[in-house]
Amino acid sequence: MLDLIKTGSFISEMRKEKGLTQKQLADQVGVSDKAVSRWETGKGLPDTSIMPELCKALDINVNELLSGERLNAEAYSGKAEEIMVSLVKDVQENKNDKKSVVLGLALGFVLLMLGLIGIVTVSGSRVVYFLDIPSVVFVLAIQLIVLGAGGQMKSFMGAFKLIFGKKAEIEDDVAVVAAECEFAVKYAQRGAILGGILSSIMGFVAVLAIVWSESPDTIGPNMAVAVLSLFYGVLFVLILMPIQGRLHRMQ
């Protein structure tokens, strides 16, 4: 495994040797000074597309960057092999992680389908009558309003681009962008819960109005809609949780 702390200290040492500030080095490489700070504190590794420019600015080579130290001619070959082995191990571990993710998703969806089938069977297939599209739209509307008012819409949309798009197209440090996107996703989750609560309150008020007007036949369906609104809010939070988890791993 690569030693991020050692590599970060080496970057800091070489930068100071060149008489550069974090901001000056960041400008030369084309990233933010926050990205350089993350590298130097061992919280992240420069992207492979940035490494050549970084090595040029610090007057080192990629092997020295990944090793976290200056290498003489004798040590160069050995370190190169050591780094290659470490990278191969990282690739293998990533493959194992992906397999476990796929397995977990597959089992989860199978159990979810079995659970839904059980619910439909027990309820006599009447559960479909309680699906309420207006409540879904209301919850989504509140979520979007919260994102827009908080200035998080761009970062929220960027979260999906970061997860499903090409990270190489991102100009800034991926870890920094991921942190901003994760905050936006959390913001969206709060908006979904808020939308569910507001919609449920409106539903319960409608039920009280029905009770007041003495129309008991419609109390049941309206109560179901009121509860489902809160369920939709929680459902949106659950949908966004895997996105949040993947963003957190990028930091």
C-alpha positions, 0 to 999 in steps of 0.5 A: 500500500502507498504511504499517503502521509510519507508522500504528502510530507515529501510533496511539502518538503519539495515545494518548500525547497523550491520556495513555493507556497501552496497557492503557487504550486496549485496554480502551476499544476492547475488545481486549488490550494485546498487540493495541495493541502490535502496531498500534503496532509496525507488525505489524498493522492494527486490524480494520475493526470496531474502527476506529470505536471506536479513532478515537473514543478517539483523537479522529481519523477513519478517513482519518487513522488509515490515513494515519498523520497529521493531515489538514487540510481541503485534504489530506483529499479527496486522501488519501481518494482515495489510500487508496481506490486503495491498498485497491483494489490490496490487494483485487486482489492478494488475488484474484490470491493466491487464484487462485494458491492454487486453481491450486496445489491443483488441480495438486497433487491431479491429480498426487497422483491420477496418482501413486496410480493409478501405485502401484496399477497397479505393485503390482497393486492390492494396496496397499489391503491395507496400509491399517491403521485401528487405526494411524490411530486410535492416531496420532490418540489420541496426538495428542489426548493430547499436545494435551490434556496441553499445554493446547492443545486449545481453541486447536487447535479454534479454528484451524479456526474462525479459518480457516473461520469468521467472523473478525468473531466473534473478540473479540480481535485476530485476529493474536494469536489466530492466533499462539496457534492456530498454536502449537497446530497445531505442537503437534498436528504434534509429537503426530502424529509422536510417535504415528507413532513409538510405533506403528511401534516397537510394530510392529517389536517385534511383528515381532521377536516373530514372528521369535522364534516362527518365523512368517515368513509374517506378517513382511511384513504386520507390517513394512508396518503398522509402516512405515505408522504412521510414514507416517500421522504424517507425513501428519497433519503434511502435512494441518495444514501449509496450516492453519499457513501460513494462520494465519501469514499472519494475523499 
